[in-house]
Amino acid sequence: LIVLSSSEIMMAIESTQKLERYYNNLLLIKIYTHPR
């Protein structure tokens, strides 16, 4: 088992949330720049 400190877990959660926002923004940009 790998033991992570709470600060490391929080950093991992924050980084994944930032990635999710980044990809969501990319999807929105693609939708807006390539309208049907």
CHARMM-style PDB file with segment names, atoms N, HN, CA, C and O in Angstrom:
ATOM      1  N   LEU     1       0.839  -1.200   0.000  1.00  0.00      PROA
ATOM      2  CA  LEU     1       0.000   0.000   0.000  1.00  0.00      PROA
ATOM      3  C   LEU     1       0.872   1.248   0.000  1.00  0.00      PROA
ATOM      4  O   LEU     1       1.920   1.299   0.645  1.00  0.00      PROA
ATOM      5  N   ILE     2       0.415   2.249  -0.738  1.00  0.00      PROA
ATOM      6  HN  ILE     2      -0.436   2.207  -1.262  1.00  0.00      PROA
ATOM      7  CA  ILE     2       1.130   3.533  -0.766  1.00  0.00      PROA
ATOM      8  C   ILE     2       0.403   4.496   0.157  1.00  0.00      PROA
ATOM      9  O   ILE     2      -0.794   4.736   0.002  1.00  0.00      PROA
ATOM     10  N   VAL     3       1.134   5.044   1.116  1.00  0.00      PROA
ATOM     11  HN  VAL     3       2.107   4.849   1.241  1.00  0.00      PROA
ATOM     12  CA  VAL     3       0.518   5.964   2.075  1.00  0.00      PROA
ATOM     13  C   VAL     3       0.807   7.393   1.634  1.00  0.00      PROA
ATOM     14  O   VAL     3       1.962   7.790   1.480  1.00  0.00      PROA
ATOM     15  N   LEU     4      -0.257   8.154   1.434  1.00  0.00      PROA
ATOM     16  HN  LEU     4      -1.195   7.831   1.560  1.00  0.00      PROA
ATOM     17  CA  LEU     4      -0.109   9.552   1.038  1.00  0.00      PROA
ATOM     18  C   LEU     4      -0.522  10.450   2.185  1.00  0.00      PROA
ATOM     19  O   LEU     4      -1.465  10.153   2.919  1.00  0.00      PROA
ATOM     20  N   SER     5       0.189  11.541   2.327  1.00  0.00      PROA
ATOM     21  HN  SER     5       0.955  11.781   1.730  1.00  0.00      PROA
ATOM     22  CA  SER     5      -0.211  12.510   3.344  1.00  0.00      PROA
ATOM     23  C   SER     5      -1.431  13.269   2.840  1.00  0.00      PROA
ATOM     24  O   SER     5      -1.688  13.307   1.637  1.00  0.00      PROA
ATOM     25  N   SER     6      -2.176  13.868   3.749  1.00  0.00      PROA
ATOM     26  HN  SER     6      -1.967  13.837   4.726  1.00  0.00      PROA
ATOM     27  CA  SER     6      -3.395  14.573   3.360  1.00  0.00      PROA
ATOM     28  C   SER     6      -3.078  15.713   2.402  1.00  0.00      PROA
ATOM     29  O   SER     6      -3.869  15.998   1.504  1.00  0.00      PROA
ATOM     30  N   SER     7      -1.937  16.368   2.577  1.00  0.00      PROA
ATOM     31  HN  SER     7      -1.294  16.137   3.307  1.00  0.00      PROA
ATOM     32  CA  SER     7      -1.588  17.481   1.683  1.00  0.00      PROA
ATOM     33  C   SER     7      -1.343  16.976   0.268  1.00  0.00      PROA
ATOM     34  O   SER     7      -1.717  17.636  -0.701  1.00  0.00      PROA
ATOM     35  N   GLU     8      -0.718  15.810   0.143  1.00  0.00      PROA
ATOM     36  HN  GLU     8      -0.414  15.274   0.930  1.00  0.00      PROA
ATOM     37  CA  GLU     8      -0.479  15.245  -1.181  1.00  0.00      PROA
ATOM     38  C   GLU     8      -1.803  14.865  -1.842  1.00  0.00      PROA
ATOM     39  O   GLU     8      -1.990  15.060  -3.043  1.00  0.00      PROA
ATOM     40  N   ILE     9      -2.714  14.321  -1.043  1.00  0.00      PROA
ATOM     41  HN  ILE     9      -2.562  14.162  -0.067  1.00  0.00      PROA
ATOM     42  CA  ILE     9      -4.024  13.955  -1.587  1.00  0.00      PROA
ATOM     43  C   ILE     9      -4.756  15.208  -2.066  1.00  0.00      PROA
ATOM     44  O   ILE     9      -5.349  15.216  -3.144  1.00  0.00      PROA
ATOM     45  N   MET    10      -4.707  16.268  -1.251  1.00  0.00      PROA
ATOM     46  HN  MET    10      -4.225  16.261  -0.375  1.00  0.00      PROA
ATOM     47  CA  MET    10      -5.377  17.511  -1.641  1.00  0.00      PROA
ATOM     48  C   MET    10      -4.768  18.072  -2.924  1.00  0.00      PROA
ATOM     49  O   MET    10      -5.490  18.554  -3.797  1.00  0.00      PROA
ATOM     50  N   MET    11      -3.446  18.011  -3.038  1.00  0.00      PROA
ATOM     51  HN  MET    11      -2.860  17.619  -2.329  1.00  0.00      PROA
ATOM     52  CA  MET    11      -2.798  18.511  -4.256  1.00  0.00      PROA
ATOM     53  C   MET    11      -3.224  17.690  -5.463  1.00  0.00      PROA
ATOM     54  O   MET    11      -3.452  18.241  -6.540  1.00  0.00      PROA
ATOM     55  N   ALA    12      -3.332  16.383  -5.291  1.00  0.00      PROA
ATOM     56  HN  ALA    12      -3.147  15.935  -4.416  1.00  0.00      PROA
ATOM     57  CA  ALA    12      -3.748  15.529  -6.399  1.00  0.00      PROA
ATOM     58  C   ALA    12      -5.175  15.858  -6.816  1.00  0.00      PROA
ATOM     59  O   ALA    12      -5.479  15.925  -8.007  1.00  0.00      PROA
ATOM     60  N   ILE    13      -6.053  16.065  -5.831  1.00  0.00      PROA
ATOM     61  HN  ILE    13      -5.806  16.011  -4.863  1.00  0.00      PROA
ATOM     62  CA  ILE    13      -7.442  16.407  -6.134  1.00  0.00      PROA
ATOM     63  C   ILE    13      -7.500  17.740  -6.873  1.00  0.00      PROA
ATOM     64  O   ILE    13      -8.226  17.880  -7.857  1.00  0.00      PROA
ATOM     65  N   GLU    14      -6.728  18.723  -6.393  1.00  0.00      PROA
ATOM     66  HN  GLU    14      -6.138  18.610  -5.593  1.00  0.00      PROA
ATOM     67  CA  GLU    14      -6.736  20.032  -7.047  1.00  0.00      PROA
ATOM     68  C   GLU    14      -6.229  19.928  -8.478  1.00  0.00      PROA
ATOM     69  O   GLU    14      -6.787  20.553  -9.379  1.00  0.00      PROA
ATOM     70  N   SER    15      -5.180  19.148  -8.696  1.00  0.00      PROA
ATOM     71  HN  SER    15      -4.726  18.640  -7.964  1.00  0.00      PROA
ATOM     72  CA  SER    15      -4.618  19.039 -10.044  1.00  0.00      PROA
ATOM     73  C   SER    15      -5.605  18.354 -10.987  1.00  0.00      PROA
ATOM     74  O   SER    15      -5.725  18.746 -12.148  1.00  0.00      PROA
ATOM     75  N   THR    16      -6.313  17.335 -10.497  1.00  0.00      PROA
ATOM     76  HN  THR    16      -6.216  17.017  -9.554  1.00  0.00      PROA
ATOM     77  CA  THR    16      -7.282  16.668 -11.367  1.00  0.00      PROA
ATOM     78  C   THR    16      -8.442  17.599 -11.685  1.00  0.00      PROA
ATOM     79  O   THR    16      -8.956  17.587 -12.803  1.00  0.00      PROA
ATOM     80  N   GLN    17      -8.865  18.413 -10.703  1.00  0.00      PROA
ATOM     81  HN  GLN    17      -8.447  18.422  -9.795  1.00  0.00      PROA
ATOM     82  CA  GLN    17      -9.943  19.361 -10.965  1.00  0.00      PROA
ATOM     83  C   GLN    17      -9.498  20.394 -11.992  1.00  0.00      PROA
ATOM     84  O   GLN    17     -10.284  20.791 -12.852  1.00  0.00      PROA
ATOM     85  N   LYS    18      -8.230  20.838 -11.909  1.00  0.00      PROA
ATOM     86  HN  LYS    18      -7.592  20.515 -11.210  1.00  0.00      PROA
ATOM     87  CA  LYS    18      -7.732  21.795 -12.894  1.00  0.00      PROA
ATOM     88  C   LYS    18      -7.719  21.157 -14.279  1.00  0.00      PROA
ATOM     89  O   LYS    18      -8.072  21.806 -15.264  1.00  0.00      PROA
ATOM     90  N   LEU    19      -7.313  19.879 -14.361  1.00  0.00      PROA
ATOM     91  HN  LEU    19      -7.026  19.352 -13.561  1.00  0.00      PROA
ATOM     92  CA  LEU    19      -7.309  19.193 -15.652  1.00  0.00      PROA
ATOM     93  C   LEU    19      -8.722  19.086 -16.205  1.00  0.00      PROA
ATOM     94  O   LEU    19      -8.940  19.292 -17.399  1.00  0.00      PROA
ATOM     95  N   GLU    20      -9.690  18.764 -15.337  1.00  0.00      PROA
ATOM     96  HN  GLU    20      -9.513  18.597 -14.367  1.00  0.00      PROA
ATOM     97  CA  GLU    20     -11.071  18.654 -15.797  1.00  0.00      PROA
ATOM     98  C   GLU    20     -11.556  19.986 -16.344  1.00  0.00      PROA
ATOM     99  O   GLU    20     -12.200  20.034 -17.392  1.00  0.00      PROA
ATOM    100  N   ARG    21     -11.244  21.084 -15.629  1.00  0.00      PROA
ATOM    101  HN  ARG    21     -10.720  21.046 -14.778  1.00  0.00      PROA
ATOM    102  CA  ARG    21     -11.658  22.402 -16.118  1.00  0.00      PROA
ATOM    103  C   ARG    21     -10.987  22.703 -17.454  1.00  0.00      PROA
ATOM    104  O   ARG    21     -11.615  23.257 -18.356  1.00  0.00      PROA
ATOM    105  N   TYR    22      -9.707  22.339 -17.580  1.00  0.00      PROA
ATOM    106  HN  TYR    22      -9.197  21.889 -16.846  1.00  0.00      PROA
ATOM    107  CA  TYR    22      -8.966  22.602 -18.810  1.00  0.00      PROA
ATOM    108  C   TYR    22      -9.615  21.875 -19.990  1.00  0.00      PROA
ATOM    109  O   TYR    22      -9.822  22.466 -21.049  1.00  0.00      PROA
ATOM    110  N   TYR    23      -9.936  20.589 -19.801  1.00  0.00      PROA
ATOM    111  HN  TYR    23      -9.768  20.109 -18.940  1.00  0.00      PROA
ATOM    112  CA  TYR    23     -10.542  19.829 -20.888  1.00  0.00      PROA
ATOM    113  C   TYR    23     -11.954  20.319 -21.190  1.00  0.00      PROA
ATOM    114  O   TYR    23     -12.361  20.351 -22.351  1.00  0.00      PROA
ATOM    115  N   ASN    24     -12.711  20.705 -20.147  1.00  0.00      PROA
ATOM    116  HN  ASN    24     -12.381  20.679 -19.204  1.00  0.00      PROA
ATOM    117  CA  ASN    24     -14.046  21.246 -20.386  1.00  0.00      PROA
ATOM    118  C   ASN    24     -13.952  22.527 -21.191  1.00  0.00      PROA
ATOM    119  O   ASN    24     -14.761  22.754 -22.090  1.00  0.00      PROA
ATOM    120  N   ASN    25     -12.965  23.378 -20.876  1.00  0.00      PROA
ATOM    121  HN  ASN    25     -12.308  23.194 -20.145  1.00  0.00      PROA
ATOM    122  CA  ASN    25     -12.781  24.616 -21.634  1.00  0.00      PROA
ATOM    123  C   ASN    25     -12.428  24.306 -23.080  1.00  0.00      PROA
ATOM    124  O   ASN    25     -12.913  24.974 -23.993  1.00  0.00      PROA
ATOM    125  N   LEU    26     -11.586  23.297 -23.298  1.00  0.00      PROA
ATOM    126  HN  LEU    26     -11.192  22.755 -22.557  1.00  0.00      PROA
ATOM    127  CA  LEU    26     -11.236  22.921 -24.672  1.00  0.00      PROA
ATOM    128  C   LEU    26     -12.478  22.476 -25.436  1.00  0.00      PROA
ATOM    129  O   LEU    26     -12.662  22.845 -26.596  1.00  0.00      PROA
ATOM    130  N   LEU    27     -13.331  21.681 -24.786  1.00  0.00      PROA
ATOM    131  HN  LEU    27     -13.181  21.382 -23.843  1.00  0.00      PROA
ATOM    132  CA  LEU    27     -14.552  21.224 -25.447  1.00  0.00      PROA
ATOM    133  C   LEU    27     -15.448  22.401 -25.792  1.00  0.00      PROA
ATOM    134  O   LEU    27     -16.003  22.459 -26.889  1.00  0.00      PROA
ATOM    135  N   LEU    28     -15.594  23.354 -24.850  1.00  0.00      PROA
ATOM    136  HN  LEU    28     -15.142  23.307 -23.959  1.00  0.00      PROA
ATOM    137  CA  LEU    28     -16.427  24.525 -25.114  1.00  0.00      PROA
ATOM    138  C   LEU    28     -15.862  25.330 -26.273  1.00  0.00      PROA
ATOM    139  O   LEU    28     -16.611  25.797 -27.131  1.00  0.00      PROA
ATOM    140  N   ILE    29     -14.544  25.494 -26.302  1.00  0.00      PROA
ATOM    141  HN  ILE    29     -13.936  25.114 -25.605  1.00  0.00      PROA
ATOM    142  CA  ILE    29     -13.919  26.251 -27.392  1.00  0.00      PROA
ATOM    143  C   ILE    29     -14.176  25.554 -28.729  1.00  0.00      PROA
ATOM    144  O   ILE    29     -14.480  26.215 -29.722  1.00  0.00      PROA
ATOM    145  N   LYS    30     -14.057  24.230 -28.759  1.00  0.00      PROA
ATOM    146  HN  LYS    30     -13.810  23.693 -27.952  1.00  0.00      PROA
ATOM    147  CA  LYS    30     -14.304  23.500 -30.003  1.00  0.00      PROA
ATOM    148  C   LYS    30     -15.752  23.679 -30.447  1.00  0.00      PROA
ATOM    149  O   LYS    30     -16.027  23.852 -31.634  1.00  0.00      PROA
ATOM    150  N   ILE    31     -16.677  23.637 -29.486  1.00  0.00      PROA
ATOM    151  HN  ILE    31     -16.454  23.496 -28.521  1.00  0.00      PROA
ATOM    152  CA  ILE    31     -18.092  23.785 -29.830  1.00  0.00      PROA
ATOM    153  C   ILE    31     -18.359  25.178 -30.390  1.00  0.00      PROA
ATOM    154  O   ILE    31     -19.072  25.331 -31.382  1.00  0.00      PROA
ATOM    155  N   TYR    32     -17.774  26.204 -29.740  1.00  0.00      PROA
ATOM    156  HN  TYR    32     -17.195  26.080 -28.934  1.00  0.00      PROA
ATOM    157  CA  TYR    32     -18.050  27.576 -30.164  1.00  0.00      PROA
ATOM    158  C   TYR    32     -17.337  27.925 -31.465  1.00  0.00      PROA
ATOM    159  O   TYR    32     -17.864  28.700 -32.264  1.00  0.00      PROA
ATOM    160  N   THR    33     -16.151  27.368 -31.693  1.00  0.00      PROA
ATOM    161  HN  THR    33     -15.723  26.739 -31.044  1.00  0.00      PROA
ATOM    162  CA  THR    33     -15.409  27.728 -32.898  1.00  0.00      PROA
ATOM    163  C   THR    33     -15.838  26.883 -34.090  1.00  0.00      PROA
ATOM    164  O   THR    33     -15.540  27.235 -35.231  1.00  0.00      PROA
ATOM    165  N   HSD    34     -16.528  25.779 -33.848  1.00  0.00      PROA
ATOM    166  HN  HSD    34     -16.770  25.493 -32.921  1.00  0.00      PROA
ATOM    167  CA  HSD    34     -17.005  24.934 -34.944  1.00  0.00      PROA
ATOM    168  C   HSD    34     -18.509  24.712 -34.801  1.00  0.00      PROA
ATOM    169  O   HSD    34     -18.952  23.604 -34.501  1.00  0.00      PROA
ATOM    170  N   PRO    35     -19.293  25.769 -35.018  1.00  0.00      PROA
ATOM    171  CA  PRO    35     -20.752  25.617 -34.886  1.00  0.00      PROA
ATOM    172  C   PRO    35     -21.296  24.712 -35.990  1.00  0.00      PROA
ATOM    173  O   PRO    35     -20.737  24.624 -37.083  1.00  0.00      PROA
ATOM    174  N   ARG    36     -22.384  24.056 -35.674  1.00  0.00      PROA
ATOM    175  HN  ARG    36     -22.839  24.128 -34.786  1.00  0.00      PROA
ATOM    176  CA  ARG    36     -22.987  23.170 -36.661  1.00  0.00      PROA
ATOM    177  C   ARG    36     -23.789  23.976 -37.680  1.00  0.00      PROA
ATOM    178  OT1 ARG    36     -24.376  23.402 -38.598  1.00  0.00      PROA
TER     179      ARG     36
END
